[in-house]
Amino acid sequence: MPRAKHAPRSTSGVRWKRFALLVAPAAIGASAIVGLTAEGALAASFAVSGQNYKISADKLTADGMVLYGDVDDALDGTKRPVGTAGFKKATLENLCLSTVVPLPAGDMTIRLTAGGDGKPVEATNMIADLDQLSGDAEFNNIQIGIDASKQTKGPVSGPAGLGALQLDSATITDPKLRAWAVASGTFKLTGLKIDVSFGKKECY
């Protein structure tokens, strides 16, 4: 299990971290709102699978962001260094999310797309454990070196003594991310489409 985060709690006292991004095609339609929890506090936990997700978009816009280092532990005992990135509010234009699943019959790709035609994906209290991020970025009112436990702009805090980055807002053009875990308080996907096929057909 990944190390516990000092994160906002629900009234039941369950922590934010370690909630899998689950997509059920039968339960989600175009313009769906995936309400994982109420008031942005996740009420579940998960063990990281050790399978990564590639995420791309035309543009990511965020209000309230924090970033600090951590380690994710997979069930097989593998430890991965990650940057825990938290966004209070985020929009993603032309979102693509993909993962490759190795099977005895060959690789299978699960690919999700949404947020086109001027109707971007909207997320609140989104957290991603990532080890790669690229794109052209503009950060506003950035602070580097703040204690992760004292951050005030993102939806999740880290342990005391750990350095963090926080900022008021960010715009990242052509973002490409590789994440090991993703969670979001709400996730609104307009024009949702999920494709499952053999072979490697990743977002980038």
C-alpha positions in Angstrom: 0.0 0.0 0.0 1.3 3.5 -0.7 2.3 5.7 2.2 -0.6 7.5 3.9 -1.1 11.1 3.0 -2.1 13.9 5.4 -5.2 14.7 3.4 -8.7 16.1 3.9 -10.9 13.6 5.7 -14.6 12.7 5.3 -16.8 12.7 8.4 -16.1 8.9 8.7 -12.3 9.7 8.9 -11.3 7.9 5.8 -8.2 9.3 4.0 -8.1 10.7 0.5 -5.2 8.7 -1.0 -5.2 5.3 -2.7 -8.5 5.4 -4.7 -8.4 3.8 -8.1 -9.7 5.5 -11.2 -12.5 3.1 -12.1 -14.5 3.5 -15.4 -17.6 1.4 -15.8 -18.9 1.8 -19.4 -22.4 0.5 -18.5 -22.7 3.1 -15.7 -21.3 6.1 -17.5 -22.8 8.0 -20.5 -22.0 11.1 -22.4 -22.2 14.2 -20.1 -21.8 11.9 -17.0 -20.7 13.1 -13.6 -18.8 10.5 -11.7 -19.5 11.4 -8.1 -16.9 9.3 -6.3 -17.6 10.9 -3.0 -19.5 13.8 -1.4 -17.7 17.1 -0.7 -14.5 16.0 -2.4 -13.4 13.5 0.3 -12.7 10.0 -1.0 -14.3 7.3 1.1 -12.3 4.3 -0.2 -8.7 3.1 -0.6 -6.8 0.8 -3.0 -3.5 -1.0 -3.5 -1.6 0.3 -6.5 -1.6 -2.3 -9.3 1.8 -1.6 -10.8 0.1 -0.8 -14.1 0.6 2.7 -15.5 -1.8 5.0 -17.4 -0.8 7.4 -20.1 -2.8 10.7 -20.1 -2.8 13.4 -22.8 -4.9 16.4 -23.6 -4.8 19.5 -25.8 -4.7 21.7 -22.6 -4.9 21.3 -18.9 -6.1 24.3 -16.8 -6.0 24.2 -13.0 -6.9 26.4 -10.1 -5.0 25.5 -6.9 -2.1 23.1 -7.3 0.4 21.3 -5.1 3.2 18.9 -6.0 5.6 16.9 -3.8 7.5 13.6 -3.9 6.4 10.2 -2.6 6.7 6.5 -3.2 4.0 4.1 -4.4 4.2 0.5 -3.3 2.7 -2.1 -5.7 1.2 -5.4 -4.5 4.3 -7.2 -6.0 6.5 -5.2 -3.6 7.8 -2.8 -6.3 8.5 0.7 -5.1 8.1 3.6 -7.5 9.1 7.2 -6.9 6.3 9.5 -7.9 5.3 13.1 -7.8 1.9 13.5 -6.1 0.1 16.3 -7.9 -3.1 17.7 -6.5 -5.5 20.1 -8.3 -8.5 21.7 -6.6 -10.2 22.4 -9.9 -9.0 21.2 -13.4 -10.3 21.2 -16.9 -8.8 19.0 -19.7 -9.5 19.6 -23.4 -9.7 16.5 -25.6 -8.7 14.2 -22.8 -7.2 10.7 -23.7 -6.4 8.1 -21.0 -5.0 4.7 -21.9 -3.5 1.6 -20.3 -2.1 -1.5 -21.8 -3.1 -4.8 -20.2 -0.8 -7.9 -20.9 -2.9 -11.0 -21.6 -2.0 -14.6 -22.7 -3.6 -13.8 -26.1 -1.5 -10.6 -26.4 -1.5 -7.0 -25.3 -4.9 -5.3 -24.9 -5.4 -1.5 -24.8 -8.2 0.2 -22.9 -8.5 3.7 -24.1 -10.9 6.5 -22.8 -11.5 9.8 -24.6 -13.7 12.7 -23.7 -13.9 16.5 -23.5 -14.0 17.5 -27.2 -16.1 19.9 -29.2 -15.4 22.8 -26.8 -16.7 20.9 -23.8 -13.7 20.0 -21.7 -13.6 17.4 -18.9 -14.1 19.0 -15.5 -12.6 17.6 -12.3 -12.5 18.7 -8.7 -10.0 17.6 -6.0 -8.0 15.6 -8.5 -4.9 13.8 -7.4 -2.4 11.9 -9.6 0.7 9.9 -8.6 2.9 10.5 -11.7 6.5 9.9 -12.8 6.4 11.8 -16.1 4.9 15.1 -17.1 5.7 17.2 -20.2 4.2 20.2 -22.0 4.4 24.0 -22.2 3.4 25.4 -18.8 2.5 28.8 -17.3 2.4 28.9 -13.5 0.9 31.8 -11.5 2.0 32.8 -8.0 4.3 29.8 -7.6 6.0 28.9 -4.3 8.8 26.3 -4.2 10.1 24.8 -1.0 7.0 25.2 1.2 6.6 22.4 3.8 4.2 19.8 2.2 2.2 19.6 5.5 1.6 23.4 5.4 0.5 23.8 1.7 -2.8 25.7 1.3 -3.5 25.7 -2.4 -4.0 22.0 -3.3 -6.5 19.4 -2.2 -3.9 17.1 -0.5 -1.0 17.7 1.9 2.2 15.6 2.5 4.1 14.8 5.6 5.9 17.4 7.7 9.5 18.1 6.6 8.9 17.3 3.0 9.4 20.1 0.5 6.6 21.0 -1.9 5.6 23.3 -4.7 2.3 25.1 -4.7 0.7 27.7 -7.0 -2.6 29.6 -7.6 -3.2 28.5 -11.2 -1.6 26.7 -14.0 -2.0 26.3 -17.8 -0.2 23.4 -19.5 -0.5 23.1 -23.3 -0.1 19.7 -24.9 0.3 17.9 -21.5 1.5 14.3 -21.5 1.5 12.4 -18.2 2.3 8.9 -17.0 0.5 8.1 -13.8 0.3 5.1 -11.5 -2.8 6.2 -9.6 -5.4 8.8 -10.2 -8.3 10.0 -8.0 -10.9 12.7 -8.3 -13.7 14.0 -6.1 -15.9 14.5 -9.2 -15.1 13.8 -12.8 -17.4 15.1 -15.5 -16.9 13.6 -18.9 -18.7 15.0 -21.9 -18.6 12.9 -25.1 -17.2 9.9 -23.3 -16.0 7.0 -25.5 -14.2 3.8 -24.3 -12.4 1.5 -26.8 -11.0 -1.9 -25.9 -8.9 -3.6 -28.5 -5.9 -5.9 -29.0 -2.5 -4.3 -29.6 -0.8 -1.2 -28.2 -2.9 1.9 -29.0 -1.8 4.3 -26.3 -2.6 8.1 -26.2 1.0 9.0 -27.0 
